[in-house]
Amino acid sequence: MSNAVIQQLLNRRSIRQFSGEPVREEDLQLILKAAQQAPTSVNGQQVSLIVTRDKDTIRKIAEIAGGQPQVAGAEVFITLVMDFNRTSEAAALAGEKHLIERSAEGIVAGAVDIGIMLQALQTAAESLGYGTTPIGGIRRDPGAMIELLGLPAKTFPLVGTTLGVPAATRPQVKPRVPLDSFAMNERYDTGKVSAGIRQYDVTLRQWWDEQGLGTMPTYSTSTASYYKTVYFPTIAADLTRQGFLFADQAD
Ligand SMILES: Cc1cc2nc3c(=O)[nH]c(=O)nc-3n(C[C@H](O)[C@H](O)[C@H](O)COP(=O)(O)O)c2cc1C
């Protein structure tokens, strides 16, 4: 049986146009508390949020993200920071060394926690009537974000989210690949995945046409255009500068 939570999740979509109405401070505090209750690996709580309300700073973030108007128009921008500074300080308090940020496992664990928290934060915001879009565009220039937000070593800005009151006209819910090519029973089914891609190319084409955006690419064309290059090419260098290392054996 469906319920309000399921309905909200089924209706979620990225909101890129905002009315300009403010985000109420008590709502923001509730959203932050709800986000904080997300699970984290080993209860390490290796995520910190930087809440940006200052419009000039939001405009700077929009520029860092490649000139995204959907960021510049947000009332609040929240950066989700992978934070092994906190755990490192905790380890020092316990008199132990701290190596995890110099391992692939650390980076993967931190990134998973960030994703979970992003979803909790956005779901809480939507339940209060706000709109959001995740912004990975900040990884276009992590160094600029690190400087702008004063992020110390062993931290990294992985993704952000816009927050604001949605404008009157909202986009339609974007369809996904067929459910049976996404959620597979017992074993991965490459045939279903291939068939799903072909079917989805048609579905998404129709959907863009219905939105009056006939020039938008199909799934295969769009994905190919992103993934034929490494579109954010400085992540390894920026991670290294912050004290991270993507390796199995921490040195
Ligand atoms: C990690 C992540 C990063 C994203 N970065 C951006 C971004 O920089 N700018 C943007 O407009 N949308 C961004 N998106 C939103 C996706 O484009 C969007 O989720 C996808 O097209 C599906 O549309 P929907 O969210 O409306 O269902 C991002 C989404 C995720 C999960």
PDBQT file of the ligand as one rigid body, heavy atoms in Angstrom, charges set to zero:
ROOT
HETATM    1  C1  LIG A 301      25.662  13.611  -7.543  1.00  0.00    +0.000 C 
HETATM    2  C2  LIG A 301      24.774  14.445  -8.462  1.00  0.00    +0.000 A 
HETATM    3  C3  LIG A 301      25.273  15.588  -9.043  1.00  0.00    +0.000 A 
HETATM    4  C4  LIG A 301      24.456  16.394  -9.840  1.00  0.00    +0.000 A 
HETATM    5  N1  LIG A 301      24.944  17.575 -10.327  1.00  0.00    +0.000 NA
HETATM    6  C5  LIG A 301      24.117  18.428 -10.977  1.00  0.00    +0.000 A 
HETATM    7  C6  LIG A 301      24.566  19.723 -11.340  1.00  0.00    +0.000 A 
HETATM    8  O1  LIG A 301      25.726  20.095 -11.126  1.00  0.00    +0.000 OA
HETATM    9  N2  LIG A 301      23.677  20.551 -11.945  1.00  0.00    +0.000 N 
HETATM   10  C7  LIG A 301      22.393  20.181 -12.194  1.00  0.00    +0.000 A 
HETATM   11  O2  LIG A 301      21.626  20.986 -12.713  1.00  0.00    +0.000 OA
HETATM   12  N3  LIG A 301      21.931  18.950 -11.850  1.00  0.00    +0.000 NA
HETATM   13  C8  LIG A 301      22.758  18.072 -11.250  1.00  0.00    +0.000 A 
HETATM   14  N4  LIG A 301      22.293  16.836 -10.850  1.00  0.00    +0.000 N 
HETATM   15  C9  LIG A 301      20.896  16.480 -11.085  1.00  0.00    +0.000 C 
HETATM   16  C10 LIG A 301      20.730  15.412 -12.181  1.00  0.00    +0.000 C 
HETATM   17  O3  LIG A 301      20.949  16.019 -13.437  1.00  0.00    +0.000 OA
HETATM   18  C11 LIG A 301      19.302  14.859 -12.065  1.00  0.00    +0.000 C 
HETATM   19  O4  LIG A 301      19.166  14.199 -10.832  1.00  0.00    +0.000 OA
HETATM   20  C12 LIG A 301      18.971  13.875 -13.194  1.00  0.00    +0.000 C 
HETATM   21  O5  LIG A 301      18.952  14.531 -14.444  1.00  0.00    +0.000 OA
HETATM   22  C13 LIG A 301      17.593  13.249 -12.989  1.00  0.00    +0.000 C 
HETATM   23  O6  LIG A 301      16.599  14.257 -12.963  1.00  0.00    +0.000 OA
HETATM   24  P1  LIG A 301      15.643  14.428 -11.698  1.00  0.00    +0.000 P 
HETATM   25  O7  LIG A 301      16.500  14.657 -10.484  1.00  0.00    +0.000 OA
HETATM   26  O8  LIG A 301      14.781  15.628 -12.005  1.00  0.00    +0.000 OA
HETATM   27  O9  LIG A 301      14.849  13.171 -11.572  1.00  0.00    +0.000 OA
HETATM   28  C14 LIG A 301      23.111  16.012 -10.094  1.00  0.00    +0.000 A 
HETATM   29  C15 LIG A 301      22.623  14.830  -9.510  1.00  0.00    +0.000 A 
HETATM   30  C16 LIG A 301      23.434  14.058  -8.692  1.00  0.00    +0.000 A 
HETATM   31  C17 LIG A 301      22.857  12.825  -8.038  1.00  0.00    +0.000 C 
ENDROOT
TORSDOF 0
